[in-house]
Amino acid sequence: MADLIPIDDPNDPRVAAYRDIKERDLVGRQGLFIAEGETVLRAFVRDAPQRVASLLIDGKRAGKLADLFDALPDGVPVYGVGQAVLDAIAGFHLHRGVLAVGAKPEPLAADALLARAGQTAVVLVLMGIANHDNLGGIFRNAAAFGVDGVILDGDCCDPFYRKAIRVSSGATLSVPTAWLAPGEDVVALLERHGFQGLALSPAADETLARLIPPARSAVLLGAEGPGLSAAVMARVRTVGIPMAGGFDSLNVATTSGIVLHHLRFAGT
């Protein structure tokens, strides 16, 4: 098990990356991110141990986390603190008592992600998803249903933001993720790689329940309210989810779960 390095001073430079978490959330961490909570940390160490830079934990939790420490690469420091010191470092009461600093992966181009997908594949294309709860929920669904990758446009929020990571249960740290280049034509990109674009619309003539999943599917999702642009919708296949009581829309994360379940399990 990794040796616990005691920290008694909130200003100790060894834990500077953890200081004033909420303020640093806003200004960024120059290629680093904070993972918070035991569930997220276990997912992080399982899926990307090479990107774990350090851990900061309430020392009273050390025994419960012994197996996780054993899975860390050699040399990753684990700092142990009391609750009062932990709160002083973080700048707020941190009841989960477990933090990690990680390194973001190198940015991946959307073209590269699509090129490496198999002959049968499902990807998500997110456009303008600026709410961290929704983004985290979508990534959690992506992991649950074995999505081959998520592509984000420049108007999406950061999947490595602490809240997005937490809501996703760590899925943003493991699901292959790529970014569209500024001005890149996503529909043309999908067509070039043989992906059928699918957009959800209450005005669609085709219902999701009747959709036979294409071999290569790309589910396009836009922000709640404005949704996808009319220009994009006009160039992809639209499908609808019938609803009761006059409702015509769902939360975007909920929608992603329904669609992905259908694409993965229709006909099984």
C-alpha positions in Angstrom: 0.0 0.0 0.0 1.2 3.5 -0.7 2.7 5.4 2.2 0.4 8.1 3.5 2.2 11.5 3.5 0.9 13.6 6.4 0.0 17.2 5.7 -0.7 19.5 8.7 -0.5 22.9 7.0 -3.2 24.0 4.5 -0.5 26.1 2.8 1.9 23.3 2.3 3.1 23.7 -1.4 2.8 20.0 -2.0 -1.0 20.3 -2.0 -1.2 23.6 -3.8 -3.1 22.0 -6.7 -6.0 21.3 -4.3 -6.3 24.8 -2.9 -9.4 26.9 -3.3 -11.1 24.3 -5.5 -14.2 26.3 -6.5 -12.2 29.4 -7.5 -9.9 27.2 -9.6 -12.8 25.5 -11.2 -13.7 28.9 -12.8 -10.2 29.9 -14.0 -8.9 26.5 -15.1 -6.0 24.3 -14.1 -3.8 24.4 -17.2 -4.2 20.8 -18.3 -5.1 19.3 -14.9 -8.4 18.5 -13.3 -9.9 17.5 -9.9 -11.7 14.2 -9.3 -13.9 14.1 -6.2 -15.4 11.3 -4.3 -14.6 7.6 -3.8 -16.8 6.3 -6.7 -15.1 8.7 -9.2 -11.6 8.0 -7.8 -12.1 4.3 -8.2 -13.2 4.7 -11.8 -10.2 7.0 -12.5 -7.7 4.6 -11.1 -9.3 1.7 -12.9 -9.5 3.3 -16.3 -6.6 5.8 -16.5 -4.1 5.2 -13.7 -1.3 6.7 -15.7 -3.0 10.1 -15.5 -3.3 10.2 -11.7 -0.9 12.9 -10.4 -1.7 12.7 -6.7 -4.4 11.9 -4.0 -5.5 14.0 -1.1 -7.7 12.1 1.5 -9.1 12.4 4.9 -6.7 10.1 6.8 -9.6 8.3 8.5 -10.5 6.8 5.1 -7.2 5.3 4.4 -8.1 1.8 5.5 -11.1 1.6 3.3 -9.1 2.7 0.3 -6.2 0.3 0.7 -7.0 -1.7 -2.4 -7.2 1.5 -4.4 -3.8 2.6 -3.2 -2.4 -0.7 -4.4 -3.6 -0.1 -7.9 -1.8 3.3 -8.2 1.4 3.5 -10.3 4.6 3.6 -8.3 5.5 7.1 -7.1 2.0 8.6 -7.0 1.9 10.6 -3.7 -1.1 10.1 -1.4 -1.5 12.9 1.1 -3.3 12.3 4.3 -5.0 15.2 6.2 -7.6 15.7 9.0 -11.0 17.0 8.0 -10.3 20.6 9.2 -7.1 20.8 7.1 -8.9 19.3 4.1 -11.7 21.9 4.4 -9.1 24.7 4.7 -7.3 23.5 1.6 -10.4 23.0 -0.5 -12.0 26.2 0.7 -15.3 24.5 1.7 -16.5 21.5 3.7 -15.6 18.5 1.7 -17.8 15.7 3.1 -16.7 13.1 0.5 -13.1 13.3 1.9 -11.4 12.0 -1.2 -9.8 14.1 -4.0 -7.3 13.4 -6.8 -5.5 15.6 -9.3 -5.3 14.2 -12.8 -3.8 15.1 -16.1 -6.1 15.7 -19.1 -5.5 13.5 -22.1 -4.1 15.0 -25.3 -7.0 16.5 -27.4 -8.3 14.1 -30.0 -9.7 15.2 -33.3 -13.2 14.1 -34.2 -11.9 12.7 -37.5 -9.4 10.5 -35.7 -12.1 9.1 -33.3 -14.4 8.2 -36.2 -11.6 6.7 -38.2 -10.8 4.2 -35.5 -14.4 3.1 -34.9 -15.5 -0.4 -35.8 -17.8 -1.5 -38.6 -20.6 -1.5 -36.0 -20.4 1.6 -33.8 -22.4 4.2 -32.0 -21.1 7.7 -31.3 -22.6 10.8 -29.7 -22.2 14.3 -31.1 -22.9 17.0 -28.6 -23.6 20.6 -29.8 -23.9 23.4 -27.3 -24.3 21.3 -24.2 -23.2 23.9 -21.7 -24.8 22.5 -18.5 -22.4 20.3 -16.5 -25.2 18.2 -15.0 -26.5 17.4 -18.5 -23.0 16.7 -19.9 -22.2 14.4 -17.0 -25.4 12.6 -17.3 -24.9 12.0 -21.0 -21.4 10.7 -20.4 -22.7 8.3 -17.8 -25.2 7.0 -20.3 -22.5 6.7 -22.9 -20.4 4.5 -20.6 -23.4 2.4 -19.5 -24.4 1.6 -23.1 -20.9 1.1 -24.5 -20.7 4.1 -26.8 -17.6 4.2 -29.0 -17.0 7.8 -28.5 -18.3 11.3 -27.8 -17.7 14.3 -30.0 -18.1 17.8 -28.6 -18.3 21.1 -30.5 -16.7 24.3 -29.2 -19.9 25.5 -27.4 -20.0 22.5 -25.0 -18.7 22.8 -21.5 -15.6 21.0 -20.3 -16.1 17.3 -19.6 -13.2 17.5 -17.1 -14.9 20.1 -15.0 -15.2 18.7 -11.4 -19.0 18.6 -11.4 -19.3 17.0 -14.8 -16.9 14.3 -13.7 -18.8 13.7 -10.5 -22.3 13.5 -12.2 -20.9 11.1 -14.8 -19.6 8.8 -12.0 -16.2 9.1 -13.6 -17.3 8.3 -17.2 -15.8 11.5 -18.6 -12.4 10.1 -17.7 -12.8 6.9 -19.7 -15.2 7.4 -22.6 -13.2 8.3 -25.8 -13.8 12.0 -26.4 -12.9 14.2 -29.3 -13.5 17.8 -30.4 -14.7 19.3 -33.6 -12.4 21.9 -35.1 -13.8 25.5 -35.3 -16.1 25.6 -38.4 -15.8 21.9 -39.1 -18.8 20.5 -40.9 -20.0 17.7 -38.6 -22.5 16.2 -41.0 -20.0 16.0 -43.8 -17.5 14.4 -41.4 -20.0 11.8 -40.3 -20.9 11.0 -43.9 -17.3 10.6 -44.9 -16.8 8.0 -42.2 -20.1 6.1 -43.1 -22.0 7.2 -40.0 -25.8 7.8 -40.2 -26.7 11.0 -38.3 -29.7 10.7 -36.1 -31.3 13.7 -34.5 -34.3 13.7 -32.1 -37.2 15.9 -33.1 -40.8 16.1 -31.9 -41.8 16.9 -35.5 -40.1 13.8 -36.9 -42.3 11.3 -38.9 -40.2 8.3 -37.8 -40.5 7.1 -34.2 -37.5 5.8 -32.3 -39.3 2.5 -31.4 -39.5 1.7 -35.1 -36.0 2.6 -36.0 -33.7 -0.2 -37.2 -30.3 0.9 -35.9 -27.8 1.6 -38.7 -24.5 -0.2 -38.5 -22.8 3.1 -37.8 -25.0 5.6 -35.8 -24.2 9.1 -34.7 -26.7 10.6 -32.3 -26.7 14.4 -32.4 -27.9 16.2 -29.3 -28.3 19.9 -28.8 -28.8 22.2 -25.8 -32.2 22.1 -24.1 -34.3 24.9 -25.5 -32.6 25.8 -28.8 -31.7 22.3 -29.6 -29.8 21.5 -32.9 -29.7 24.1 -35.6 -32.2 23.9 -38.5 -29.2 23.6 -40.9 -28.0 20.5 -39.2 -31.4 19.0 -38.7 -32.1 19.3 -42.4 -29.1 17.2 -43.3 -29.6 14.2 -41.0 -32.3 11.6 -40.2 -34.8 12.8 -37.6 -36.6 10.5 -35.2 -39.1 11.2 -32.4 -40.0 9.8 -29.0 -43.8 9.9 -28.6 -45.0 11.3 -25.2 -48.2 11.5 -23.2 -50.1 14.5 -22.0 -48.9 17.0 -24.7 -45.3 16.9 -23.7 -42.9 17.3 -26.6 -39.5 17.2 -25.0 -37.3 15.4 -22.4 -34.2 16.4 -20.5 -31.3 15.9 -23.0 -29.5 13.4 -20.7 -32.7 11.4 -20.4 -33.1 11.5 -24.1 -29.6 10.2 -24.6 -30.2 7.2 -22.4 -33.4 6.2 -24.2 -31.8 6.5 -27.6 -28.7 4.7 -26.7 -30.6 1.8 -25.1 -32.6 1.4 -28.3 -29.5 1.5 -30.6 -27.7 -1.1 -28.5 -30.5 -3.5 -27.7 -33.2 -3.2 -30.4 -34.1 -6.6 -31.6 -32.2 -8.5 -28.9 
